[in-house]
Amino acid sequence: MRRYLAVRGGAGDVAEPDLNAKPQDNLYLAVNSEWLSKAEIPADQTSAGVNTELDIKIEKRMMKDFADIASGKEKMPDIRDFDKAIALYKIAKNFDKRDAEKANPIQNDLQKILDLTNFDKFKDNATELFMGPYALPFVFDIDADMKNTDVNVLHFGGPSTFLPDTTTYKTPEAKKLLDILEKQSINLLEMAGIGKEEARVYVQNALAFDQKLSKVVKSTEEWSDYAAIYNPVSLTEFLAKFKSFDMADFLKTILPEKVERVIVMEPRFLDHADELINPANFDEIKGWMLVKYINSVAKYLSQDFRAAAFPFNQAISGTPELPSQIKQAYRLANGAFDEVVGIFYGKKYFGEEAKHDVEDMIHNMLKVYEQRINDNNWLSEDTKKKAIIKLRALVLKIGYPEKIEKIYDLLQIDPERSLYENEAQMATVRTKYMLDKLTQPVDRSVWLMPGNLNNACYDPQRNDLTFPAGILQAPFYDIHQSRGANYGGIGATIGHEVSHAFDNSGAKFDEHGNMNNWWTDEDFAEFNKRVGQMVDIFDGLQYGPAKINGKQVVGENIADLAGLACAVQAGKNDNVDLKDLFENYARSWMQKQRPEAIKTEVQVDVHAPQPTRVNIPVQCQDDFYTAFDVKPDDGMWLDPEDRITIW
């Protein structure tokens, strides 16, 4: 075993504070231990930390704005469709009405599942069910063709399992979690008017079908290989996989035009589709649909339903308390009209001066990235040229979008109808909108994130970078904080997202977002060798009660490593204090989590837990050793030959 595996991540345990930690031994603990020793996780949250604090800050701002606008204290902003968000918020916060309605709003839709008495009826009603607020035992989506990203194509995959990931079924906690879900689901079905024994049979059937699904749908690790979702098959070949379910007729009724092929995201699921979706499994399918339905719609009903649907989420996340009623009302409105709400947030809280400053930083980072590609000592000149073409083609989306996507004009809110009825109607509109994209070109102007989100992303199929206004604030970025701190915060984030264009998935896509191999075989072999080093250095790393899966998180870790390297180089070009840069980088990942949340995150997230993302990327930067005078016997030391460089 290589020596760096013994000291990876520095000395000590980043899940436990150490007030005596030195940056030379554990940068994360040296910067964050005082906070860690005092921090308390809010009762309705799974964690505390920089990101949680920013999320809470944004939410508090927006909840006050929503309350003031809804009450007439502030005037309705001149933003198209924002009035619909306020209308939904008013309906959602009226708990007197929601409590009085009890289960009445869902009775008609619930009955549609209960009326399915055999597999033929399931087949006959599948189109209506697909267009409604239900889960079917298969998934369709319309998205860009990975090899021709100007056109939209039909994608097919399997449904989600009850537990967070297929790997969860192999853990000691699986039975306990499923028992909680079983009890919760029986209770919810009883509250909806179904007899106890009947409800028990439905739920047992649902759990039996879920077990079958868990053996064939993809794990998070498998989903993390983005390019592996592209498996085009002819329509004839696809339809031949379904003997019992009339898939040809189903597609004819839901699609606006006939397709010649289907992009199969989960080939293993398709191979087993007929074993799962057949008359012998009908009772299990029906039970599974009921359990999926009742657990997903309970949040739109009374407070009693909300509380009854909480135990399973609580067991998975460790969150002690259900979010308040007014918080839920805001979150539902924000969730339904997120882009519209994000534009409001961006216009009110993100200034033009800050936008220009961030643009300046991004352009500085892109120049540094281009220089690093040119100076790269393991890429051929031909691959370097193509990488720079891709880099220069990146589209920047900063703050919030200038135009509102058409879907928000189509969504309607009826104040006379219940919260559930409004949500169900919107679900149908969204499904139709998604299907209609099949006849339309890809809209590259669409943003993947709203302006009030504290996050950022790279989209390989559009080759664009999105930095919402929500993340463009301290400690990541503040026009008044030091340039070094800004490079350690948003600079590293910018570099991270740019690096996704060249990580183990992004490297397979060209400047147009098409899946296209622009590498020489020798270059790609060397790249994969370095990817393997990133897998090894994180694989099995202990964090609290869980061990990290190096393959599952490798893409994000490559982006962290390269993003920090670029931020350091850009900071040096600007003559910043590198200690300041590294310390704010460590501060920006500050986090304290509940043990249950850690376990779930490690199973379902392609990101490593935040505290584990600090020390290893830092250990691979030669400038860190100079800035802090790190010696071979210090905990943060990695031998030079063990320091990984990719970009």
C-alpha positions in Angstrom: 0.0 0.0 0.0 1.3 3.4 -0.9 2.6 5.6 1.9 0.1 8.4 1.3 -2.8 6.1 2.3 -1.4 6.2 5.8 -1.5 10.0 6.1 -4.2 11.0 3.6 -6.4 13.7 5.0 -3.9 14.8 7.6 -3.5 13.7 11.3 -6.6 13.4 13.4 -10.3 12.9 12.7 -12.1 15.8 10.8 -15.4 14.7 12.4 -14.1 15.6 15.8 -12.8 19.1 16.9 -9.2 19.5 18.1 -8.6 23.0 19.5 -4.8 22.3 19.6 -4.6 21.3 15.9 -2.0 23.1 13.8 -2.4 23.8 10.1 0.7 21.7 9.5 -1.0 18.6 10.9 -4.7 19.2 10.0 -5.7 22.3 8.2 -9.4 21.7 8.4 -9.3 21.2 12.2 -6.9 24.1 12.8 -9.3 26.5 11.0 -12.7 25.0 12.1 -12.3 23.3 15.5 -13.4 26.3 17.6 -16.6 26.5 15.6 -17.0 22.7 15.6 -16.7 22.5 19.4 -19.6 25.0 19.9 -21.8 24.4 16.8 -25.3 23.1 17.3 -27.3 21.6 14.5 -30.8 23.2 14.2 -33.6 20.8 15.1 -35.1 20.7 11.6 -31.7 20.4 9.8 -29.4 17.4 9.1 -26.2 19.5 9.5 -24.7 22.8 10.5 -22.0 24.7 8.7 -21.1 27.3 6.1 -23.6 25.9 3.5 -26.3 25.4 6.1 -25.8 28.9 7.4 -26.0 30.4 3.9 -29.1 28.3 3.1 -30.8 29.5 6.3 -29.8 33.2 5.6 -31.3 33.0 2.1 -34.4 31.3 3.3 -34.9 33.8 6.1 -34.6 36.7 3.7 -37.1 35.1 1.3 -39.6 34.0 4.0 -39.8 37.6 5.2 -40.2 38.8 1.6 -43.0 36.3 1.0 -44.8 37.1 4.2 -44.6 40.9 3.5 -45.8 40.5 -0.1 -48.6 38.1 0.8 -49.8 40.5 3.5 -49.7 43.5 1.2 -46.9 45.1 3.3 -44.7 45.1 0.2 -46.0 45.4 -3.3 -45.9 42.5 -5.8 -42.6 42.6 -7.7 -42.7 43.2 -11.4 -41.6 39.7 -12.3 -43.7 37.5 -14.5 -45.4 34.6 -12.7 -44.2 35.7 -9.2 -47.8 36.3 -8.2 -48.4 32.5 -8.7 -45.7 31.7 -6.2 -47.4 34.0 -3.7 -50.8 32.4 -4.5 -49.4 28.9 -3.8 -47.7 30.1 -0.6 -51.0 31.5 0.7 -52.8 28.2 0.0 -50.0 26.2 1.6 -49.9 28.2 4.8 -53.6 28.0 5.4 -53.4 25.0 7.8 -56.9 25.6 9.1 -58.2 24.7 5.7 -55.7 21.9 5.2 -56.5 20.3 8.6 -60.2 20.5 7.9 -59.8 18.8 4.6 -58.0 15.8 6.1 -57.6 13.2 3.3 -60.5 14.5 1.2 -58.3 16.1 -1.5 -56.6 12.9 -2.5 -59.6 10.6 -2.6 -60.3 10.7 -6.3 -56.7 10.1 -7.3 -56.2 7.5 -4.6 -59.2 5.6 -5.9 -57.6 5.4 -9.4 -55.0 3.1 -8.0 -57.4 1.2 -5.8 -59.6 0.6 -8.9 -56.8 -1.3 -10.6 -58.1 -4.9 -10.0 -55.8 -6.7 -12.5 -52.8 -6.3 -14.8 -55.0 -5.5 -17.8 -56.6 -2.6 -16.0 -53.1 -1.3 -15.1 -52.1 -1.5 -18.8 -55.3 0.3 -19.8 -54.8 3.1 -17.4 -51.0 3.4 -17.6 -51.1 6.6 -19.7 -53.5 8.4 -17.3 -51.4 7.3 -14.4 -48.1 8.4 -16.1 -49.6 11.9 -16.7 -50.8 12.1 -13.1 -49.2 12.4 -9.7 -48.1 8.8 -9.6 -44.9 6.7 -9.7 -44.9 3.9 -12.3 -42.4 1.0 -12.3 -40.4 2.6 -15.1 -39.2 6.2 -15.9 -39.2 8.2 -19.2 -37.6 11.5 -19.7 -36.8 13.8 -22.7 -33.3 15.3 -22.7 -30.6 16.2 -25.1 -29.0 13.5 -27.2 -25.5 13.1 -25.8 -24.0 12.7 -29.3 -26.0 15.5 -30.9 -26.9 18.0 -28.1 -29.0 20.2 -30.5 -31.9 17.6 -30.4 -34.0 16.1 -27.7 -34.5 12.3 -27.4 -36.4 9.8 -25.3 -34.6 8.4 -22.3 -35.7 5.3 -20.3 -34.7 4.0 -16.8 -35.9 2.3 -13.7 -37.7 3.8 -10.7 -36.1 4.8 -7.4 -36.1 2.3 -4.5 -37.6 3.0 -1.1 -34.2 3.1 0.7 -31.7 5.8 -0.4 -29.5 3.6 -2.5 -29.2 0.0 -3.6 -26.2 -0.3 -1.3 -28.4 0.6 1.7 -30.1 -2.8 1.4 -26.8 -4.5 2.2 -26.3 -2.6 5.5 -27.4 -3.7 9.0 -29.8 -0.7 9.2 -31.8 -1.9 6.2 -34.4 -3.9 8.1 -34.9 -1.2 10.7 -35.4 1.4 8.1 -37.9 -0.7 6.1 -39.8 -1.6 9.3 -40.2 2.1 10.0 -41.4 2.7 6.4 -43.8 -0.3 6.7 -45.4 1.1 9.9 -45.6 4.6 8.5 -47.2 3.5 5.2 -49.8 1.4 6.9 -50.7 4.3 9.1 -50.9 6.7 6.2 -53.1 4.4 4.2 -55.4 3.9 7.2 -55.6 7.7 7.6 -56.6 7.9 4.0 -59.6 5.5 4.7 -58.2 2.1 3.9 -58.8 -0.8 6.4 -55.8 -1.8 8.5 -55.5 -5.4 7.2 -55.9 -4.3 3.6 -53.3 -1.6 4.1 -50.9 -4.1 5.7 -51.2 -6.4 2.6 -50.7 -3.5 0.2 -47.5 -2.4 2.1 -46.1 -6.0 2.3 -46.6 -6.3 -1.4 -44.9 -3.0 -2.0 -41.9 -4.0 0.0 -41.6 -7.3 -1.9 -41.6 -5.4 -5.2 -39.1 -2.9 -3.9 -36.7 -5.8 -3.0 -36.9 -7.0 -6.6 -36.2 -3.5 -7.9 -33.2 -3.1 -5.6 -31.4 -6.0 -7.3 -31.6 -4.5 -10.8 -31.7 -0.7 -10.7 -28.4 1.3 -10.6 -26.5 2.2 -7.5 -25.2 5.8 -6.9 -21.7 4.6 -7.8 -23.1 3.4 -11.2 -25.0 6.6 -11.8 -21.8 8.6 -11.1 -20.5 7.3 -14.5 -22.4 9.9 -16.4 -21.5 8.7 -19.9 -22.7 5.2 -19.1 -26.3 6.3 -19.2 -26.0 6.6 -23.1 -27.1 3.3 -24.5 -29.2 3.9 -27.6 -31.3 1.0 -28.9 -33.7 0.9 -31.8 -37.4 1.2 -30.9 -38.0 -2.4 -32.2 -35.3 -3.8 -29.9 -36.6 -1.8 -27.0 -40.2 -2.9 -27.5 -39.1 -6.5 -27.8 -38.0 -6.5 -24.1 -41.7 -6.1 -23.0 -43.8 -9.2 -23.4 -46.5 -8.5 -20.8 -46.8 -4.7 -20.8 -47.9 -3.2 -24.1 -45.1 -0.6 -24.3 -45.8 0.1 -28.0 -49.3 1.3 -27.3 -48.2 3.2 -24.2 -45.5 5.2 -26.1 -48.0 5.9 -28.9 -50.4 7.5 -26.4 -47.8 9.6 -24.4 -45.4 10.8 -27.1 -46.1 13.7 -29.5 -44.4 11.8 -32.3 -43.0 8.4 -33.0 -39.3 7.8 -32.1 -36.9 5.5 -33.9 -34.8 4.8 -30.9 -34.6 5.0 -27.1 -31.6 6.0 -24.9 -31.6 3.3 -22.2 -30.0 4.7 -19.1 -30.3 1.4 -17.2 -29.6 -1.6 -19.5 -29.8 -4.1 -16.6 -33.2 -2.8 -15.6 -34.4 -3.1 -19.2 -33.2 -6.7 -19.4 -35.2 -7.5 -16.3 -38.2 -5.3 -17.1 -40.5 -8.1 -18.2 -39.6 -10.2 -15.1 -40.8 -7.2 -13.0 -43.7 -5.8 -15.0 -46.1 -8.7 -15.6 -49.4 -10.1 -14.4 -47.8 -12.4 -11.7 -46.4 -9.2 -10.0 -49.6 -7.2 -10.4 -50.5 -7.2 -6.6 -46.9 -6.1 -5.8 -46.9 -3.3 -8.4 -50.2 -2.0 -7.1 -49.0 -2.1 -3.5 -45.8 -0.4 -4.5 -47.7 2.4 -6.4 -49.9 3.0 -3.4 -47.0 3.2 -1.0 -45.1 5.6 -3.3 -48.2 7.7 -3.8 -49.3 8.1 -0.1 -45.8 8.9 1.1 -45.3 11.5 -1.6 -48.6 13.3 -1.2 -48.9 13.4 2.6 -46.9 16.6 2.7 -49.7 18.4 0.8 -52.4 17.4 3.3 -53.0 18.2 7.0 -50.5 18.7 9.8 -51.4 15.2 11.0 -50.5 13.7 7.6 -47.2 15.7 7.6 -46.3 14.4 11.0 -47.3 10.8 10.1 -45.1 10.9 7.0 -42.0 12.1 9.0 -40.6 9.0 10.8 -38.9 7.4 7.8 -37.3 10.7 6.7 -36.3 11.2 10.3 -34.6 7.8 10.5 -32.7 8.4 7.3 -31.6 12.0 8.1 -31.5 12.1 11.9 -33.5 15.3 11.9 -35.3 15.6 15.2 -38.1 18.0 14.1 -40.4 18.5 11.2 -39.9 22.0 9.6 -42.5 24.5 10.7 -45.7 25.0 8.8 -44.7 28.5 7.5 -41.3 27.2 6.4 -43.0 24.4 4.5 -45.4 26.8 2.8 -42.4 28.9 1.6 -40.5 25.8 0.5 -43.4 24.4 -1.6 -43.9 27.8 -3.3 -40.1 28.1 -3.9 -39.9 24.6 -5.2 -42.8 25.0 -7.7 -41.6 28.4 -9.0 -37.9 28.2 -8.2 -36.6 30.0 -11.3 -39.1 32.9 -10.8 -38.2 33.2 -7.1 -34.5 33.1 -8.0 -34.8 36.0 -10.4 -36.5 38.0 -7.6 -33.7 37.1 -5.2 -31.0 37.9 -7.7 -32.4 41.3 -8.6 -32.9 42.3 -4.9 -29.8 40.9 -3.2 -27.1 40.6 -5.9 -25.7 43.9 -7.3 -24.2 44.7 -10.7 -20.9 45.7 -9.1 -20.6 42.2 -7.5 -21.6 40.5 -10.8 -18.8 42.3 -12.7 -16.3 41.5 -10.0 -17.2 37.8 -10.2 -17.1 37.8 -14.0 -13.6 39.3 -13.7 -12.5 36.5 -11.3 -14.0 33.8 -13.6 -12.1 35.2 -16.6 -8.9 35.3 -14.5 -9.5 31.6 -13.6 -10.1 30.6 -17.2 -6.8 32.3 -18.2 -5.0 30.3 -15.5 -6.7 27.1 -16.6 -5.6 27.7 -20.2 -2.1 28.3 -19.0 -2.1 25.2 -16.9 -3.3 23.1 -19.9 -0.5 24.6 -22.0 2.1 23.9 -19.3 0.7 20.3 -18.7 3.6 17.8 -19.0 1.5 14.6 -19.7 -0.8 15.7 -22.5 0.0 15.7 -26.2 -0.1 18.9 -28.1 -3.1 17.7 -30.1 -5.2 17.0 -26.9 -4.1 20.3 -25.4 -5.4 22.2 -28.4 -8.8 20.5 -28.2 -9.0 21.0 -24.4 -8.4 24.8 -24.9 -11.1 24.9 -27.6 -13.5 23.4 -25.1 -12.4 25.8 -22.4 -12.8 28.9 -24.6 -16.3 27.7 -25.6 -17.6 27.6 -22.0 -20.8 29.6 -21.6 -21.1 31.6 -18.3 -24.4 31.9 -16.4 -23.9 34.3 -13.4 -26.4 35.4 -10.8 -29.8 34.7 -12.4 -31.4 34.2 -15.8 -32.6 37.1 -17.9 -35.6 35.2 -19.2 -38.1 32.9 -17.6 -38.5 29.4 -18.9 -41.9 28.8 -20.6 -43.0 26.2 -18.1 -43.7 28.9 -15.5 -46.2 30.6 -17.8 -48.0 27.2 -18.2 -48.3 26.5 -14.5 -51.5 27.8 -13.0 -52.7 28.2 -9.3 -56.4 28.1 -8.4 -57.0 29.6 -4.9 -60.3 27.8 -4.7 -58.7 24.3 -4.9 -56.8 22.5 -2.3 -53.0 22.5 -2.0 -52.9 18.9 -3.2 -55.1 19.5 -6.2 -52.9 22.4 -7.3 -49.7 20.4 -6.9 -51.2 17.4 -8.8 -52.3 19.6 -11.6 -48.8 21.2 -11.8 -47.3 17.7 -11.9 -49.4 16.9 -15.0 -48.4 20.2 -16.7 -44.7 19.5 -16.0 -45.0 15.9 -17.5 -46.7 17.2 -20.6 -44.1 20.0 -21.0 -41.3 17.4 -20.7 -42.8 15.2 -23.3 -43.5 18.1 -25.7 -39.7 18.8 -25.7 -39.4 15.8 -28.0 -40.5 17.9 -31.0 -38.4 20.9 -30.0 -34.7 21.8 -30.3 -32.6 21.9 -27.1 -33.0 25.2 -25.3 -29.4 26.1 -24.3 -30.5 29.2 -22.4 -32.2 27.1 -19.7 -30.6 27.4 -16.3 -30.1 24.2 -14.2 -30.2 26.2 -10.9 -32.3 29.1 -9.6 -30.7 32.4 -8.6 -31.5 31.9 -4.8 -29.6 28.5 -4.6 -26.4 28.3 -2.7 -24.7 26.0 -5.2 -23.0 26.0 -8.7 -22.8 23.5 -11.5 -21.3 22.5 -14.9 -23.5 21.0 -17.5 -21.5 18.7 -19.9 -24.3 18.7 -22.5 -24.4 22.5 -22.8 -20.8 23.1 -21.8 -21.9 25.9 -19.5 -21.1 27.1 -16.0 -23.8 28.3 -13.6 -23.0 30.4 -10.5 -26.3 31.5 -8.9 -26.5 34.6 -6.8 -27.1 32.4 -3.7 -23.5 31.2 -3.6 -22.0 34.6 -4.4 -21.7 35.8 -0.8 -19.4 35.4 2.1 -17.5 33.3 3.0 -17.3 32.1 -0.7 -17.3 35.6 -2.0 -17.7 39.2 -0.8 -16.5 42.2 -2.7 -15.3 43.6 0.6 -13.3 40.6 1.9 -9.7 40.0 0.9 -8.8 38.8 -2.6 -7.1 35.8 -1.1 -10.2 34.8 0.8 -12.2 35.2 -2.4 -9.9 33.0 -4.3 -10.0 30.4 -1.5 -13.8 30.5 -1.6 -15.5 31.3 -4.9 -12.2 31.0 -6.8 -11.8 27.4 -5.8 -15.5 26.9 -6.6 -15.1 28.4 -10.1 -12.1 26.2 -10.7 -14.1 23.2 -9.4 -16.9 23.7 -11.9 -14.5 24.4 -14.8 -12.7 21.2 -13.9 -15.9 19.2 -14.3 -15.5 19.9 -18.1 -12.3 17.8 -17.8 -13.2 15.2 -15.0 -13.7 11.5 -15.6 -17.2 12.2 -17.1 -16.8 15.7 -18.6 -13.6 14.7 -20.4 -15.8 12.5 -22.7 -17.7 15.5 -24.1 -16.5 18.1 -26.6 -17.0 21.9 -26.8 -20.5 21.5 -28.1 -21.5 19.2 -25.3 -21.5 16.1 -27.6 -20.1 12.8 -26.3 -17.0 12.7 -28.5 -13.6 11.3 -27.8 -11.1 14.2 -28.4 -8.2 12.4 -26.7 -5.4 10.3 -28.0 -5.3 6.8 -26.5 -2.1 7.5 -24.7 -3.4 10.7 -23.1 -6.6 9.0 -22.0 -4.6 6.1 -20.5 -2.5 8.6 -18.5 -5.5 10.5 -17.4 -7.2 7.3 -16.2 -4.1 6.4 -14.2 -4.3 9.7 -12.4 -8.1 9.2 -11.9 -7.2 5.9 -10.3 -4.9 7.7 -7.8 -7.8 9.9 -6.8 -10.0 6.9 -6.3 -7.3 5.2 -4.1 -6.6 8.2 -1.9 -10.2 8.7 -0.9 -11.4 5.0 -1.0 -12.2 3.7 2.5 -11.5 7.0 4.2 -13.3 7.0 7.5 -15.6 9.9 8.3 -17.7 9.5 11.4 -19.7 6.2 11.1 -19.1 5.7 7.4 -16.3 4.9 4.9 -16.1 6.7 1.6 -16.4 4.9 -1.8 -13.6 6.4 -3.9 -15.1 5.5 -7.2 -18.5 7.1 -6.4 -17.0 10.5 -5.5 -14.0 10.6 -7.9 -15.5 13.1 -10.3 -16.1 15.7 -7.6 -12.7 15.0 -6.0 -11.0 15.6 -9.4 -12.8 18.9 -9.6 -11.9 19.9 -6.0 -8.2 19.1 -6.7 -8.0 21.0 -10.0 -10.2 23.8 -8.8 -8.0 24.5 -5.8 -4.8 24.2 -7.9 -6.2 26.9 -10.3 -7.3 29.1 -7.4 -3.8 29.0 -5.9 -2.2 29.8 -9.3 -4.7 32.7 -9.9 -4.1 33.9 -6.3 -0.3 33.9 -6.8 -0.8 35.9 -10.0 -2.7 38.5 -7.9 0.0 38.4 -5.2 -2.5 37.3 -2.5 -1.7 35.9 0.9 -1.7 32.2 0.3 -2.3 31.4 4.0 -5.5 33.5 3.7 -6.5 31.6 0.6 -5.9 28.1 2.1 -7.6 29.0 5.4 -10.8 30.3 3.7 -10.8 27.2 1.5 -10.9 25.2 4.7 -13.5 27.5 6.2 -15.8 27.2 3.2 -16.2 23.4 3.8 -16.9 23.8 7.5 -19.7 21.3 8.5 -21.1 19.3 11.4 -23.5 16.5 10.5 -25.8 14.0 12.3 -24.5 10.4 12.1 -27.6 9.2 10.3 -27.2 12.0 7.7 -23.5 11.0 7.1 -24.5 7.4 6.5 -27.1 8.4 4.0 -24.9 10.9 2.2 -22.0 8.4 1.8 -24.5 6.0 0.2 -26.3 8.4 -2.1 -24.0 11.4 -2.9 -21.4 11.7 -5.6 -19.7 14.3 -3.4 -17.5 13.2 -0.5 -18.7 14.7 2.9 -17.6 18.4 3.0 -14.9 18.2 5.7 -13.1 15.4 3.9 -12.8 17.6 0.8 -10.4 20.0 2.4 -7.1 18.3 3.4 -6.4 16.0 0.5 -6.6 18.6 -2.2 -4.6 20.9 0.0 -2.0 18.2 0.6 -1.5 18.0 -3.1 -0.5 21.7 -3.5 3.2 22.4 -3.3 2.4 26.0 -2.3 0.7 24.8 0.9 3.9 23.3 2.1 5.8 26.6 1.5 3.0 28.9 2.9 2.8 26.9 6.2 6.4 25.6 6.4 5.1 21.9 6.5 7.8 19.4 7.3 8.0 15.6 6.6 7.0 14.7 10.2 3.9 16.9 10.1 0.4 15.3 9.7 -0.3 17.2 6.4 2.9 16.0 4.7 2.7 14.0 1.6 5.9 13.0 -0.2 6.2 15.0 -3.5 5.8 11.9 -5.6 2.5 11.1 -3.9 1.0 14.5 -4.5 -1.6 14.1 -7.3 -1.8 16.6 -10.2 -4.4 16.2 -12.9 -5.1 19.7 -14.3 
